[in-house]
């Protein structure tokens, strides 16, 4: 049973380009969470999605960032017109259910975005 | 999620027990106590969680104070591979659907 798969593991973009980060949750998991970790800082929650729905995007910047989790395929975190401050590690986590769930979240290895 | 307080860093020797403290004085009755750790250049990894009673698993033990205002993660015999940042997190089972709220954690240094 494969774990949470994220790709690409490393991505380099120039300012103004777009970055797309993909996350395939564990088999049987329909809930996905995205986190951002800036250098030397802790993880910050960005967005929580269930299949085809955004449940909580309270941690997502209002501009340039969007996320989706289509019925088929991986969850995508999209960053438009990247700036140097977007350079960070982006982690995806999945869980089998949400409300009332108290078990563990399963994290991927992360995608490290560098903006030149 | 309620706030937790952890020391910024701790140091221990290899093959000795490690006790990582966490204070959560504003914990509510529906908050579970979760511990995760993050090894260098990796994603967070679940360690253990509990509600009221002490918990043991293959990785660690979790000792929860009777009033639940603090807890301690115990690594019984630390190895160099246990060097990581350890996060103590409260997760509400009362209906919240969001993810975990990570603080700064404790940076555990293991000396050979």
Interface residues (C-beta under 8 A of the other chain):
Chain A: X4 X33 X35 X41 X42 X43 X44 X45 X48 X55 X56 X58 X91 X93 X98 X99 X100 X101 X102 X103 X104 X105 X106 X107 X108 X109 X110
Chain B: X32 X34 X38 X42 X43 X44 X45 X46 X49 X51 X87 X91 X93 X94 X95 X96 X97 X98 X99 X100 X101 X102 X103 X104 X105
